[in-house]
C-alpha cells in the first residue's frame, strides 16, 4: 500500500484573512471546489473547529473534519470515514499586503481492500495534486468575484 502524500500550493492576490475565511468555511466549499466533487455539510460551526463535510468524488467518498486553526494562518483537517484516513493542513503565508501563498499538505492512507490494492498501481498523490490545481483555480475565481462584488457595493454607496 502506498501513502498519499502531497504538498501543493498557489499564489493568491488576496489578503490572508480572505483566504483563511474561504478555506475555513465548509459551507462555502461548493462555491469553489471542482464541480465533479460533491460536498455535503454534516456540521458547520461558527468557531470552525468541529465543522465536518462528507465528500464524494470519482475516487470514492470520505469525511473531513476541521480540527483546529490559527486565525489567518492555518486550518488542520482530519480525514476519516470512507476511503481515506489521515490528516492535512491548509497553511497561509502572507507574501504582501494583499497577497499570500496558500499550501495544502496532506498525509493519507487509502482505507479498504480496493483502495489499498489500487494504491500499489495508481499514483493517488498525483491525482490529488491535479485536483488541487483545479481547486486553487476555483478558489482564485471565487475570491476575485467576491472582491469585484465588494468594489461594486462600495461604489454604489
PyMOL commands that set and color helices and strands:
alter all, ss='L'
color gray80, all
select helices_A, chain A and resi 16-24+26-32+113-118+124-156
alter helices_A, ss='H'
color red, helices_A
select strands_A, chain A and resi 4-12+38-43+52-57+60-70+74-82+84-96+99-110
alter strands_A, ss='S'
color yellow, strands_A
deselect
rebuild
show_as cartoon
